[in-house]
Amino acid sequence: MDMSSPLPFVPDPQRSPFIAFWETTRACDLACLHCRACAIPVRHPLELSTEEGKRLLLELKEMGCPVVVITGGDAAKRPDLVPLIEYGNSVGLRMALTPSATPLVTADLLKELQDAGLQRVAISLDGAQSVTHDRVRGFLGAYDNGLRLLSEAGNIGLPTQVNTTITPDNVHEMEDIAHLIGAFGVSLWSVFCLVPTGRAEGQIMFDRAQMEEALNRLAAIAEDAPFDIKTTEAQHYRRVLLQRKHRRKIIGAGGIGRVPRGINDGKGVVFVSHIGDVYPSGFLPIACGNVRKERLSDIYREHAIFKTLRDTDKLGGKCGVCEFRHVCGGSRARAYAVTGDMMAEEPTCAYTPSAMLH
């Protein structure tokens, strides 16, 4: 089944994540400026074993989670990467991979992964030119490796996506990045908006006006792009899209409230670390349990942090009264990183809810 094809169902976010991220290792040969994981070159001795990983994948399937992303660090550092992909595929999960663009990921490995059932590979590209991307990644040649992987995956018919973290330092290259990746036939462009956590702590973040401009530029790109576009930790992109559609009379005034609710940190998303710790997302560093000690389903469904994150009535500030709170809800990770309160209002949102205008 092609990962780009429609899902047969969308799980109830109260019961199951739509997408799960398993950080199989924190080992990585890159030194990215914004690395959430603060990755280091060597593997941790207490990483989940192959058998523990298979149990995790099986439980995710039993929970009703349709999509699992194998991430890191660099998952290619794990010698059992192919068997893990094969197992996840065998139990009916849609398996995706976000490797680091290093020489570890060869054309032969991509083919092995495809044969094992990998349905999409996501390559990071943080600039339209090597000088921008390599500076962010801390690895000379990372840009060329990324383009090589996109080309090699395309040659064997393995669907690809590109992940880009945008910041004030590279946002001027957004349109050029879109043009570049369009030539590779990618299925999806996943645009991350920086959350100051991990190695990114203290990095320059968009202010509200800059974020609004960036999201509108992204929406303009989406109108003609030959690939889908989604955002990570920029939930207000959904609000921007709805506003633009409304202005163009694509939806009626009553249509906004009927838009499907968007996923968010802990709401349709779960993240499991290399040692089994469970988080609402990779960017919200509040550990809620460990899969070695508890069932993932119990943590996701019953832990107070997850339940609070799924309760939009507990949103603070303008997010709490915003008419877009169900489809957006703001980045809970960014709110936590900036204020220490995961339910505080989105720090980079320029929108004023209608309830605050009266």
Residue pairs with C-beta under 8 A, 6 or more apart in sequence:
1 94
1 119
2 119
2 159
3 67
3 94
3 96
3 119
3 120
3 159
3 187
4 120
4 159
4 187
4 188
7 66
9 66
10 18
10 260
11 17
11 18
11 63
11 64
11 65
11 66
11 268
12 64
13 261
13 263
13 267
13 268
13 310
14 301
14 310
15 63
15 64
15 301
16 63
16 64
16 65
16 297
16 300
17 60
17 63
17 65
17 268
17 269
17 270
17 300
18 65
18 66
18 67
18 263
18 268
18 269
19 65
19 66
19 67
19 68
19 69
19 263
19 268
19 269
20 60
20 65
20 67
20 68
20 69
20 269
20 270
20 271
20 272
21 68
21 69
21 71
21 269
21 270
21 271
21 272
21 281
21 282
22 53
22 56
22 57
22 68
22 69
22 70
22 71
22 271
22 272
23 37
23 71
23 72
23 73
23 271
23 272
23 273
23 274
23 282
24 47
24 48
24 53
24 70
24 71
24 72
24 73
24 75
24 78
24 81
24 84
24 274
25 43
25 44
25 47
25 72
25 73
25 74
25 75
25 77
25 78
25 274
26 37
26 38
26 39
26 40
26 43
26 44
26 72
26 73
26 274
27 39
27 40
27 41
27 42
27 43
27 44
27 72
27 73
27 74
27 77
28 35
28 37
28 39
28 40
28 41
28 72
28 73
28 74
28 77
28 100
29 41
29 74
29 100
29 102
29 104
29 139
30 39
30 74
30 100
30 101
30 102
30 137
30 138
30 139
30 142
31 39
31 137
31 138
31 139
32 39
32 136
32 137
32 138
32 199
33 135
33 136
33 137
33 138
33 199
33 200
33 203
34 136
34 165
34 167
34 194
34 198
34 199
34 200
34 203
35 198
35 199
35 200
36 195
36 197
36 198
36 199
36 200
36 282
36 283
37 72
37 73
37 198
37 199
37 282
38 198
38 199
39 72
39 73
39 74
43 77
43 78
44 274
44 275
46 275
47 78
47 274
47 275
48 56
48 272
48 274
48 275
48 276
48 291
48 292
50 80
50 83
50 84
52 276
52 291
52 292
53 80
53 84
53 87
54 84
54 87
55 291
56 272
56 276
56 291
56 296
57 68
57 84
57 87
57 88
57 91
57 93
58 91
59 291
59 295
59 296
59 297
60 68
60 93
60 296
61 91
61 92
61 93
62 297
63 296
63 297
63 300
65 93
65 270
66 93
66 94
67 93
67 94
67 96
68 88
68 93
68 94
68 95
68 96
69 96
69 97
69 98
69 122
70 81
70 84
70 85
70 88
70 95
70 96
70 97
70 98
71 97
71 98
71 282
72 98
72 99
72 100
72 274
73 100
73 274
74 99
74 100
74 102
74 104
75 81
75 97
75 98
75 99
76 99
76 100
76 102
76 104
76 105
76 109
77 104
78 84
81 97
81 113
82 109
82 112
82 113
82 116
83 116
85 95
85 97
85 113
85 116
85 117
85 118
86 116
86 117
88 95
88 117
89 95
89 116
89 117
89 118
89 119
90 117
94 119
95 117
95 118
95 119
96 118
96 119
96 120
96 121
96 122
97 113
97 118
97 120
97 121
97 122
98 121
98 122
98 123
98 124
98 163
99 105
99 121
99 123
99 149
100 124
101 123
101 124
101 137
101 142
101 143
101 145
101 146
101 148
101 149
102 139
102 142
102 145
103 145
105 145
105 149
107 152
107 155
107 156
110 121
110 149
110 152
110 153
110 156
110 158
111 156
113 121
113 158
114 156
114 157
114 158
118 158
119 159
120 158
120 159
120 160
120 161
120 187
120 188
121 149
121 153
121 158
121 159
121 160
121 161
122 160
122 161
122 162
122 163
122 190
123 146
123 149
123 150
123 153
123 160
123 161
123 162
123 163
124 137
124 146
124 162
124 163
124 164
124 165
125 133
125 143
125 146
125 147
125 162
125 163
125 164
125 177
125 180
125 181
126 132
126 133
126 136
126 137
126 164
126 165
126 170
127 133
127 135
127 136
127 143
127 170
127 173
127 177
128 173
128 176
128 177
128 179
128 180
129 143
129 173
129 176
130 143
130 144
132 170
132 173
133 142
133 143
133 146
134 140
134 141
134 142
134 143
136 165
136 169
136 170
137 143
147 184
150 160
150 162
150 181
150 184
150 186
151 184
153 159
153 160
154 160
154 184
154 185
159 187
160 184
160 185
160 186
160 187
161 186
161 187
161 188
161 189
161 190
161 227
162 177
162 181
162 184
162 186
162 188
162 189
162 190
163 190
163 191
163 192
163 232
164 174
164 177
164 189
164 190
164 191
164 192
165 191
165 192
165 193
165 194
166 174
166 191
166 192
166 193
166 194
166 214
167 194
167 203
167 204
167 205
167 206
168 204
168 205
168 206
168 210
169 204
171 206
171 210
171 214
174 214
174 217
174 218
174 221
175 217
175 221
178 189
178 221
178 225
181 189
181 227
182 225
182 226
182 227
185 226
186 227
187 227
187 228
188 227
188 228
188 229
188 230
189 225
189 227
189 228
189 229
189 230
190 229
190 230
190 231
190 232
191 218
191 229
191 230
191 231
191 232
191 234
191 237
192 231
192 232
192 233
192 234
193 206
193 211
193 214
193 231
193 232
193 233
193 234
193 331
193 334
193 348
194 200
194 203
194 205
194 206
194 233
195 233
195 283
195 331
195 333
195 334
195 337
196 202
196 203
196 205
196 334
196 337
196 338
197 283
197 284
197 285
197 333
197 337
198 285
201 337
205 334
205 338
205 347
205 348
206 214
206 348
207 348
208 347
208 348
208 349
208 350
209 350
210 348
211 234
211 236
211 348
211 349
211 350
212 240
212 349
212 350
212 351
215 231
215 234
215 236
215 237
215 240
216 240
216 244
218 229
218 231
218 237
218 240
219 237
219 240
219 241
219 244
221 229
222 229
222 241
231 237
233 283
233 331
233 333
233 334
234 331
235 262
235 264
235 328
235 329
235 330
235 331
235 346
236 324
236 328
236 330
236 346
236 348
236 349
236 351
238 259
238 262
238 324
238 327
238 328
239 324
239 327
239 328
239 351
242 251
242 256
242 259
242 324
242 327
245 251
246 253
246 255
246 256
256 323
256 324
256 327
257 323
259 327
260 327
261 326
261 327
262 326
262 327
262 328
262 329
263 269
264 309
264 329
264 331
264 332
265 280
265 281
265 283
265 284
265 309
265 331
265 332
265 333
265 342
266 280
266 281
266 284
266 305
266 306
266 309
266 310
266 332
267 309
267 310
267 329
269 280
269 281
270 278
270 279
270 280
270 281
270 296
270 300
271 278
271 279
271 280
271 281
271 282
272 278
272 279
272 291
272 296
273 279
275 290
276 290
276 291
276 292
277 287
277 289
277 290
278 287
278 288
278 289
278 290
278 291
278 296
278 299
278 300
279 285
279 286
279 287
279 288
280 286
280 288
280 305
280 306
280 309
280 332
280 333
281 332
281 333
283 331
283 333
283 334
283 337
284 332
284 333
284 336
284 342
286 305
286 336
286 342
288 299
288 303
288 305
288 306
289 298
289 299
289 303
291 299
299 306
300 306
305 342
308 314
308 342
308 343
309 332
309 342
309 343
312 325
312 326
312 329
313 320
314 320
314 343
315 322
315 325
315 329
315 330
315 343
315 345
316 341
316 343
316 344
316 345
317 344
317 345
318 345
318 349
318 351
318 352
318 353
318 356
319 325
319 328
319 329
319 330
319 344
319 345
319 346
319 349
320 345
321 353
321 355
321 356
322 328
322 351
322 353
322 355
323 353
323 354
323 355
324 351
324 353
328 346
330 345
330 346
330 349
331 346
331 348
332 342
332 343
333 342
334 346
334 347
334 348
335 341
335 342
335 343
335 344
335 345
335 346
335 347
336 342
336 344
338 344
338 347
339 347
